[in-house]
């Protein structure tokens, strides 16, 4: 059997752009859709390279155990010495912001003050311990900005937690986090392929927190209002010539955690200090922003995977 690029995922809408590029480059590939299945631990995996694209938001597509199944598959692949991109360590960070923040801190990257809590009363207790005028809640296993809510008082948090609209995290862990007030309503997302910086995107946050760059997110998904324009400005805009010392820290962080493909998001406060708050190892790219800039993440990723296939 000839060697292939194997794409491990649970959402075809997010892999279409990559497979089109692989087709353009005439590269052999196969998709492993891991919403459910089996892993024969006594068998040997096929020859090739394996790219893991399992998302922390898989449960929102009724693929509740896709990450757990993928962890088993990745363990099997890694045991047999297969070349895996975004393997088990990357998966652990994808499905846990607690793991993300601890790994970022270990790389000397600043993250917002955060307390992890399990239980409604513990969420309220954690907010009191933070003792901040403004704070946010978010899910530990999230994706698409799930569970992100902004609060300006303990009372409003109590109303939410004890009310009918409270949305628990799928893993039971809610994060209570300081709210970083930016001088302008935008965040920056840095994209990496092969562990190296590709480009940075300015993301307009004036309409809320729950944003993702995937074009597929426009399909009946209010959590990802991509493609809309505010005051004639695109929501996603690639920053020409972006440079910052944070990029070196990010690349070292990715190398230390065996992550090859990722989007890392940060926000600057009023003093210009950078706070990093999300690492997405199932990163997506916005086609409108890329077309304007003439830079194409999925094309670069396809080229990278193709090159890596020649090395085995």
LONUMI-218612 format. One line per 5 residues: their letters; for each residue x, y, z negated of N, C-alpha, C. Coordinates in steps of 0.02 Angstrom, whole numbers, plus 50000, padded with zeros to 5 digits. Layout:
a) X,Y,Z,X,Y,Z,X,Y,Z ~ ...
# end
This chain:
xxxxx) 50043,49940,50000,50000,50000,50000,50044,50062,50000 ~ 50029,50111,50043,50070,50171,50047,50057,50216,49986 ~ 50107,50257,49972,50102,50303,49915,50053,50359,49931 ~ 50017,50381,49879,49967,50433,49886,49972,50484,49830 ~ 49937,50539,49840,49923,50587,49787,49855,50568,49758
xxxxx) 49853,50554,49694,49790,50536,49661,49765,50596,49620 ~ 49704,50616,49632,49674,50674,49597,49624,50648,49547 ~ 49637,50658,49483,49594,50635,49429,49549,50693,49407 ~ 49483,50683,49413,49438,50739,49398,49368,50713,49382 ~ 49323,50761,49366,49253,50743,49354,49206,50796,49383
xxxxx) 49232,50838,49428,49191,50890,49459,49214,50903,49530 ~ 49178,50875,49578,49199,50880,49648,49199,50952,49674 ~ 49156,50994,49646,49153,51064,49668,49220,51100,49656 ~ 49258,51077,49606,49321,51109,49591,49380,51078,49628 ~ 49369,51022,49662,49425,50990,49698,49420,51000,49774
xxxxx) 49363,51025,49798,49354,51033,49870,49408,51076,49901 ~ 49425,51132,49868,49475,51177,49896,49543,51143,49901 ~ 49559,51101,49852,49624,51066,49854,49624,51012,49909 ~ 49571,50972,49913,49571,50919,49963,49571,50947,50034 ~ 49540,51005,50045,49543,51036,50111,49614,51055,50129
xxxxx) 49651,51080,50079,49721,51097,50092,49763,51035,50104 ~ 49749,50982,50067,49786,50919,50077,49772,50892,50147 ~ 49710,50899,50170,49693,50878,50238,49730,50920,50289 ~ 49734,50985,50277,49769,51030,50323,49842,51009,50331 ~ 49872,50988,50275,49942,50969,50275,49953,50895,50293
xxxxx) 49897,50861,50307,49899,50790,50326,49933,50748,50273 ~ 49915,50761,50210,49944,50724,50154,49895,50669,50131 ~ 49921,50610,50115,49877,50555,50093,49855,50567,50020 ~ 49791,50558,50007,49766,50568,49939,49705,50524,49926 ~ 49691,50516,49863,49631,50480,49842,49605,50513,49779
xxxxx) 49539,50520,49773,49509,50549,49714,49486,50495,49665 ~ 49503,50505,49602,49478,50462,49548,49428,50503,49508 ~ 49364,50488,49517,49311,50524,49482,49297,50488,49416 ~ 49319,50518,49361,49318,50482,49297,49262,50508,49250 ~ 49201,50501,49272,49146,50516,49225,49133,50455,49181
xxxxx) 49144,50395,49210,49140,50333,49171,49180,50280,49209 ~ 49194,50224,49178,49233,50173,49212,49270,50128,49163 ~ 49317,50090,49190,49357,50044,49149,49430,50054,49165 ~ 49473,50032,49118,49545,50034,49128,49572,49965,49110 ~ 49597,49929,49160,49626,49863,49148,49698,49873,49125
xxxxx) 49709,49868,49061,49774,49882,49033,49825,49828,49049 ~ 49803,49772,49076,49849,49718,49094,49873,49725,49166 ~ 49845,49772,49204,49864,49781,49274,49916,49837,49281 ~ 49943,49843,49340,49990,49897,49355,49957,49948,49400 ~ 49969,50013,49389,49939,50064,49430,49969,50064,49501
xxxxx) 49934,50093,49549,49961,50099,49616,50021,50147,49617 ~ 50060,50143,49670,50117,50188,49677,50092,50256,49703 ~ 50122,50308,49677,50103,50375,49699,50114,50425,49643 ~ 50086,50485,49652,50089,50535,49600,50017,50551,49579 ~ 50008,50572,49518,49941,50579,49489,49933,50649,49459
xxxxx) 49881,50683,49481,49867,50752,49458,49802,50752,49419 ~ 49807,50768,49355,49749,50769,49310,49715,50837,49311 ~ 49650,50837,49329,49611,50899,49330,49549,50893,49285 ~ 49550,50851,49235,49493,50845,49191,49484,50909,49150 ~ 49422,50930,49143,49406,50994,49112,49377,50986,49042
xxxxx) 49390,51035,48999,49361,51036,48932,49286,51046,48935 ~ 49260,51071,48990,49187,51083,48995,49151,51024,49028 ~ 49183,50966,49032,49153,50909,49066,49085,50890,49037 ~ 49077,50899,48972,49013,50880,48940,48955,50921,48965 ~ 48968,50981,48992,48913,51022,49019,48888,50995,49085
xxxxx) 48923,50946,49113,48902,50913,49175,48882,50840,49161 ~ 48864,50827,49098,48844,50760,49076,48900,50708,49082 ~ 48961,50732,49077,49020,50687,49078,49053,50692,49009 ~ 49016,50674,48958,49038,50685,48889,49104,50651,48874 ~ 49115,50591,48899,49175,50554,48880,49229,50552,48934
xxxxx) 49223,50597,48983,49275,50600,49035,49344,50613,49006 ~ 49353,50659,48958,49420,50670,48931,49447,50608,48895 ~ 49404,50573,48859,49427,50513,48823,49447,50458,48872 ~ 49406,50449,48924,49423,50399,48975,49488,50419,49010 ~ 49496,50483,49024,49556,50507,49058,49617,50497,49014
xxxxx) 49610,50507,48950,49667,50495,48905,49690,50423,48909 ~ 49643,50377,48913,49661,50306,48920,49697,50294,48986 ~ 49671,50323,49040,49702,50315,49106,49772,50344,49107 ~ 49780,50404,49079,49845,50436,49078,49896,50397,49037 ~ 49873,50369,48981,49917,50328,48939,49942,50267,48979
xxxxx) 49897,50238,49016,49913,50180,49059,49963,50199,49113 ~ 49951,50256,49146,49996,50279,49198,50065,50295,49171 ~ 50066,50331,49115,50130,50351,49086,50169,50291,49059 ~ 50134,50242,49033,50168,50181,49010,50205,50147,49067 ~ 50176,50149,49126,50206,50117,49184,50254,50163,49222
xxxxx) 50269,50220,49193,50319,50264,49222,50297,50301,49284 ~ 50232,50308,49295,50209,50345,49353,50218,50420,49341 ~ 50229,50456,49395,50237,50529,49391,50168,50561,49385 ~ 50156,50590,49326,50091,50620,49312,50099,50695,49302 ~ 50058,50733,49336,50058,50806,49327,50000,50824,49282
xxxxx) 50016,50861,49229,49967,50877,49176,49942,50813,49143 ~ 49988,50778,49112,49974,50714,49080,49941,50722,49012 ~ 49953,50673,48968,49916,50670,48905,49927,50731,48861 ~ 49987,50757,48859,49999,50816,48817,49959,50876,48843 ~ 49958,50884,48909,49918,50938,48938,49844,50929,48923
xxxxx) 49821,50867,48926,49750,50853,48911,49733,50870,48840 ~ 49778,50854,48793,49765,50870,48723,49757,50945,48712 ~ 49796,50984,48749,49790,51057,48744,49729,51083,48780 ~ 49710,51050,48834,49650,51070,48872,49588,51064,48829 ~ 49583,51012,48789,49521,51000,48752,49523,51026,48680
xxxxx) 49575,51063,48662,49579,51089,48593,49616,51155,48592 ~ 49580,51209,48578,49613,51273,48571,49657,51276,48509 ~ 49640,51237,48458,49685,51233,48400,49753,51208,48422 ~ 49754,51155,48461,49817,51129,48487,49852,51180,48531 ~ 49813,51215,48572,49842,51268,48614,49878,51320,48572
xxxxx) 49843,51346,48522,49871,51401,48482,49933,51380,48444 ~ 49932,51320,48417,49991,51296,48381,50050,51288,48427 ~ 50038,51263,48488,50092,51256,48536,50117,51324,48561 ~ 50072,51371,48571,50092,51438,48591,50133,51472,48537 ~ 50110,51465,48475,50147,51495,48419,50217,51464,48413
xxxxx) 50223,51399,48426,50288,51366,48424,50335,51394,48477 ~ 50306,51420,48531,50346,51451,48585,50354,51526,48575 ~ 50337,51550,48514,50343,51621,48497,50297,51665,48539 ~ 50238,51638,48555,50187,51676,48591,50132,51695,48542 ~ 50115,51759,48539,50065,51784,48492,49995,51763,48514
xxxxx) 49954,51740,48466,49884,51725,48477,49843,51764,48426 ~ 49779,51775,48439,49737,51811,48391,49731,51772,48325 ~ 49720,51808,48270,49707,51775,48206,49645,51731,48213 ~ 49652,51668,48193,49598,51620,48205,49591,51573,48146 ~ 49529,51557,48128,49514,51506,48078,49468,51454,48111
xxxxx) 49486,51390,48104,49444,51336,48130,49398,51312,48075 ~ 49334,51302,48092,49285,51284,48041,49238,51229,48067 ~ 49220,51184,48022,49170,51133,48037,49113,51141,47986 ~ 49053,51153,48009,48997,51164,47964,48975,51237,47966 ~ 48910,51248,47966,48884,51316,47972,48906,51362,47916
xxxxx) 48904,51338,47855,48924,51381,47799,48999,51395,47801 ~ 49037,51347,47828,49110,51357,47833,49126,51409,47887 ~ 49085,51413,47938,49094,51465,47989,49085,51534,47958 ~ 49033,51541,47918,49020,51605,47884,49076,51620,47834 ~ 49097,51570,47797,49153,51579,47750,49216,51602,47785
xxxxx) 49230,51572,47842,49291,51589,47880,49288,51662,47903 ~ 49230,51684,47925,49224,51754,47947,49235,51802,47889 ~ 49212,51784,47830,49224,51825,47771,49298,51827,47755 ~ 49332,51771,47763,49404,51768,47749,49444,51810,47798 ~ 49422,51812,47861,49456,51854,47910,49450,51928,47890
xxxxx) 49392,51946,47862,49382,52014,47836,49396,52067,47889 ~ 49365,52059,47948,49374,52106,48002,49307,52137,48021 ~ 49309,52198,48046,49247,52231,48065,49215,52200,48127 ~ 49257,52173,48171,49232,52140,48231,49269,52074,48241 ~ 49233,52022,48259,49263,51957,48269,49220,51918,48319
xxxxx) 49249,51865,48345,49213,51823,48392,49212,51751,48368 ~ 49163,51713,48393,49163,51641,48384,49172,51609,48452 ~ 49202,51551,48453,49210,51514,48516,49216,51440,48500 ~ 49204,51398,48548,49210,51326,48539,49283,51305,48544 ~ 49302,51256,48503,49370,51229,48507,49380,51191,48573
xxxxx) 49331,51150,48592,49331,51118,48658,49280,51156,48699 ~ 49305,51194,48747,49260,51239,48781,49265,51235,48856 ~ 49299,51283,48887,49296,51290,48959,49239,51335,48977 ~ 49247,51377,49028,49196,51424,49051,49176,51474,48997 ~ 49217,51484,48946,49199,51532,48894,49142,51509,48850
xxxxx) 49132,51444,48844,49075,51418,48806,49077,51440,48733 ~ 49020,51462,48709,49013,51478,48638,49042,51544,48617 ~ 49067,51584,48664,49097,51648,48645,49043,51698,48628 ~ 49046,51723,48567,48998,51773,48542,49037,51826,48504 ~ 49018,51889,48513,49049,51945,48478,49004,51968,48421
xxxxx) 49034,51979,48362,48996,52001,48304,49030,52061,48272 ~ 48988,52105,48243,49014,52164,48209,48995,52164,48134 ~ 48965,52109,48112,48949,52104,48040,48938,52031,48022 ~ 48947,52017,47958,48935,51950,47932,48860,51933,47938 ~ 48819,51984,47927,48746,51973,47930,48724,51949,47999
xxxxx) 48751,51979,48051,48732,51958,48118,48757,51888,48133 ~ 48815,51870,48106,48840,51802,48114,48794,51753,48078 ~ 48773,51770,48017,48728,51726,47979,48663,51715,48017 ~ 48636,51769,48047,48574,51763,48086,48584,51715,48144 ~ 48642,51719,48176,48655,51676,48234,48665,51603,48212
xxxxx) 48708,51593,48163,48725,51525,48142,48663,51488,48115 ~ 48620,51524,48081,48560,51493,48051,48498,51499,48095 ~ 48507,51527,48155,48451,51536,48200,48446,51483,48254 ~ 48396,51487,48296,48383,51435,48347,48431,51437,48407 ~ 48468,51491,48416,48512,51496,48474,48584,51474,48459
xxxxx) 48597,51452,48398,48665,51430,48381,48685,51370,48423 ~ 48744,51374,48451,48769,51323,48496,48833,51292,48467 ~ 48829,51232,48439,48889,51201,48410,48938,51177,48463 ~ 49001,51176,48446,49051,51148,48491,49041,51073,48497 ~ 49058,51045,48554,49048,50973,48565,49090,50931,48517
xxxxx) 49146,50959,48494,49188,50922,48446,49176,50943,48374 ~ 49126,50987,48364,49107,51008,48296,49149,51065,48268 ~ 49201,51085,48302,49246,51137,48276,49231,51204,48310 ~ 49212,51252,48269,49202,51321,48292,49261,51363,48270 ~ 49285,51406,48314,49339,51451,48297,49311,51520,48282
xxxxx) 49334,51550,48228,49318,51619,48211,49382,51658,48221 ~ 49379,51709,48263,49439,51740,48288,49433,51816,48288 ~ 49489,51850,48274,49488,51923,48277,49473,51946,48348 ~ 49435,52000,48352,49419,52029,48417,49472,52080,48435 ~ 49504,52069,48492,49556,52115,48516,49523,52169,48558
xxxxx) 49526,52230,48535,49497,52286,48572,49547,52311,48624 ~ 49531,52301,48687,49574,52324,48740,49556,52395,48760 ~ 49605,52435,48780,49589,52504,48801,49547,52507,48864 ~ 49553,52455,48907,49511,52449,48966,49481,52379,48968 ~ 49421,52371,48996,49386,52306,48994,49413,52257,49046
xxxxx) 49472,52229,49033,49497,52177,49077,49547,52134,49039 ~ 49555,52073,49064,49607,52028,49039,49651,52009,49099 ~ 49707,51978,49084,49753,51957,49136,49761,51882,49133 ~ 49758,51850,49191,49765,51778,49196,49826,51763,49240 ~ 49874,51726,49213,49936,51710,49248,49933,51638,49272
xxxxx) 49946,51628,49336,49942,51561,49366,50012,51532,49377 ~ 50017,51467,49363,50081,51432,49367,50072,51367,49406 ~ 50118,51353,49451,50119,51290,49488,50190,51262,49484 ~ 50197,51199,49467,50263,51171,49456,50298,51202,49397 ~ 50258,51230,49351,50287,51263,49292,50314,51332,49305
xxxxx) 50306,51357,49367,50333,51422,49386,50277,51471,49403 ~ 50288,51534,49386,50238,51587,49396,50224,51597,49470 ~ 50160,51600,49489,50138,51611,49557,50111,51682,49567 ~ 50060,51699,49528,50034,51767,49529,49990,51779,49468 ~ 49974,51843,49457,49930,51862,49401,49867,51894,49428
xxxxx) 49812,51883,49393,49747,51908,49413,49719,51954,49358 ~ 49695,52011,49378,49659,52055,49333,49585,52036,49336 ~ 49556,52021,49278,49487,51998,49275,49445,52049,49237 ~ 49395,52077,49270,49349,52125,49239,49306,52090,49187 ~ 49305,52116,49126,49265,52085,49073,49208,52130,49051
xxxxx) 49192,52181,49091,49141,52229,49070,49072,52198,49062 ~ 49061,52141,49094,48995,52109,49089,48994,52051,49040 ~ 49050,52040,49005,49050,51986,48955,49112,51943,48960 ~ 49115,51894,48915,49174,51852,48907,49174,51790,48951 ~ 49115,51766,48969,49111,51699,48997,49124,51701,49073
xxxxx) 49188,51700,49089,49210,51707,49159,49256,51650,49178 ~ 49250,51625,49239,49299,51579,49266,49307,51596,49339 ~ 49366,51585,49368,49378,51608,49436,49353,51562,49491 ~ 49328,51503,49474,49308,51455,49526,49249,51480,49566 ~ 49254,51474,49632,49198,51494,49674,49136,51453,49658
xxxxx) 49146,51390,49639,49089,51346,49623,49049,51372,49564 ~ 49080,51414,49523,49045,51439,49464,48989,51486,49483 ~ 48986,51508,49546,48932,51552,49566,48867,51514,49576 ~ 48871,51447,49577,48812,51407,49593,48770,51395,49530 ~ 48718,51435,49522,48671,51426,49466,48707,51421,49399
xxxxx) 48759,51461,49390,48797,51456,49327,48806,51527,49299 ~ 48763,51544,49253,48765,51611,49224,48826,51622,49180 ~ 48860,51567,49162,48920,51574,49121,48979,51599,49161 ~ 48975,51596,49226,49032,51614,49269,49010,51661,49323 ~ 48997,51725,49307,48971,51771,49358,49027,51794,49404
xxxxx) 49053,51748,49444,49107,51763,49490,49078,51790,49555 ~ 49114,51835,49586,49093,51859,49652,49051,51922,49650 ~ 49020,51937,49593,48982,51999,49587,49031,52057,49583 ~ 49007,52116,49600,49050,52174,49596,49020,52226,49550 ~ 49063,52260,49512,49041,52312,49467,49074,52377,49490
xxxxx) 49034,52428,49505,49059,52493,49528,49106,52484,49588 ~ 49086,52439,49634,49125,52427,49695,49194,52398,49682 ~ 49205,52373,49624,49270,52342,49608,49260,52267,49600 ~ 49303,52226,49630,49295,52154,49622,49309,52132,49551 ~ 49276,52079,49531,49286,52054,49463,49355,52022,49455
xxxxx) 49381,51993,49510,49447,51961,49509,49492,51995,49560 ~ 49551,52016,49538,49596,52053,49582,49668,52032,49568 ~ 49702,52006,49618,49772,51986,49609,49816,52048,49603 ~ 49858,52049,49552,49901,52106,49538,49965,52101,49579 ~ 49977,52149,49620,50036,52148,49663,50099,52161,49621
xxxxx) 50148,52117,49628,50213,52127,49596,50212,52125,49520 ~ 50167,52085,49491,50163,52083,49418,50226,52053,49387 ~ 50254,52087,49338,50311,52062,49300,50301,52080,49227 ~ 50324,52038,49183,50321,52051,49111,50364,51999,49076 ~ 50397,52017,49021,50437,51968,48983,50397,51908,48959
xxxxx) 50330,51915,48954,50289,51859,48931,50294,51800,48978 ~ 50308,51812,49041,50310,51757,49090,50365,51707,49073 ~ 50422,51730,49049,50475,51684,49030,50454,51640,48972 ~ 50419,51670,48924,50394,51632,48867,50343,51580,48890 ~ 50299,51600,48936,50249,51554,48961,50281,51494,48997
xxxxx) 50332,51508,49037,50364,51453,49073,50399,51405,49025 ~ 50429,51431,48972,50460,51388,48922,50407,51348,48884 ~ 50351,51379,48869,50295,51345,48836,50270,51287,48880 ~ 50261,51300,48944,50236,51248,48989,50285,51190,48993 ~ 50350,51206,48999,50401,51153,49003,50402,51111,48940
xxxxx) 50396,51144,48882,50399,51109,48818,50340,51062,48809 ~ 50283,51078,48842,50223,51038,48833,50206,50996,48895 ~ 50253,50991,48941,50246,50948,49000,50184,50966,49041 ~ 50174,51032,49049,50118,51057,49089,50147,51087,49153 ~ 50123,51063,49210,50149,51087,49274,50103,51139,49307
xxxxx) 50038,51131,49298,49990,51176,49331,49945,51205,49277 ~ 49940,51272,49275,49900,51303,49222,49884,51376,49239 ~ 49830,51400,49209,49814,51471,49207,49814,51492,49135 ~ 49852,51544,49118,49858,51567,49048,49831,51638,49045 ~ 49786,51650,48997,49752,51715,48993,49775,51754,48932
xxxxx) 49785,51820,48942,49803,51863,48886,49766,51929,48890 ~ 49766,51965,48834,49736,52031,48830,49784,52076,48792 ~ 49786,52140,48810,49828,52189,48775,49784,52231,48729 ~ 49810,52245,48669,49772,52289,48624,49790,52362,48638 ~ 49767,52406,48595,49777,52478,48606,49850,52497,48607
xxxxx) 49893,52459,48574,49964,52474,48571,50003,52442,48628 ~ 49969,52401,48668,50003,52367,48723,50028,52297,48705 ~ 50016,52276,48642,50038,52209,48621,49996,52156,48655 ~ 50029,52103,48677,49995,52048,48712,49972,51995,48663 ~ 49910,51974,48669,49882,51918,48632,49859,51866,48683
xxxxx) 49886,51806,48678,49868,51752,48723,49814,51710,48690 ~ 49759,51697,48726,49702,51665,48693,49676,51603,48730 ~ 49703,51588,48790,49677,51529,48825,49728,51501,48873 ~ 49735,51434,48871,49776,51398,48920,49729,51350,48956 ~ 49723,51359,49021,49678,51316,49061,49720,51272,49105
xxxxx) 49724,51208,49088,49764,51161,49128,49723,51131,49185 ~ 49661,51153,49191,49618,51134,49248,49603,51198,49287 ~ 49656,51235,49303,49647,51302,49330,49614,51303,49399 ~ 49576,51356,49411,49544,51368,49475,49566,51436,49502 ~ 49552,51448,49566,49573,51510,49598,49514,51542,49633
xxxxx) 49513,51608,49635,49458,51644,49667,49476,51660,49739 ~ 49436,51635,49786,49454,51640,49857,49450,51712,49883 ~ 49404,51752,49857,49399,51822,49879,49462,51860,49860 ~ 49484,51852,49798,49544,51886,49775,49605,51863,49814 ~ 49608,51798,49828,49665,51771,49864,49667,51795,49936
xxxxx) 49609,51800,49968,49606,51822,50038,49631,51894,50044 ~ 49613,51935,49997,49635,52005,49998,49711,52010,49989 ~ 49738,51969,49943,49809,51971,49927,49852,51930,49974 ~ 49821,51884,50010,49858,51840,50055,49899,51788,50018 ~ 49876,51770,49958,49909,51718,49918,49857,51664,49903
xxxxx) 49878,51601,49909,49829,51546,49905,49854,51492,49858 ~ 49824,51490,49798,49847,51444,49746,49841,51372,49766 ~ 49783,51352,49795,49774,51282,49813,49821,51260,49869 ~ 49837,51305,49914,49885,51289,49967,49954,51276,49936 ~ 49974,51320,49890,50038,51311,49857,50040,51247,49816
xxxxx) 49983,51231,49784,49979,51170,49745,49983,51108,49790 ~ 49949,51110,49847,49951,51055,49894,50022,51044,49920 ~ 50057,51098,49935,50126,51094,49958,50170,51064,49904 ~ 50159,51085,49842,50198,51060,49785,50188,50985,49776 ~ 50125,50964,49778,50110,50893,49770,50140,50852,49828
xxxxx) 50135,50881,49888,50164,50846,49946,50239,50837,49939 ~ 50273,50889,49915,50345,50884,49904,50362,50832,49851 ~ 50323,50832,49797,50335,50785,49743,50324,50713,49766 ~ 50277,50703,49812,50264,50636,49837,50326,50609,49875 ~ 50363,50653,49907,50422,50631,49944,50480,50612,49898
xx) 50475,50630,49835,50530,50618,49788,50525,50551,49752 ~ 50472,50513,49763,50465,50450,49728,50477,50391,49775
# end
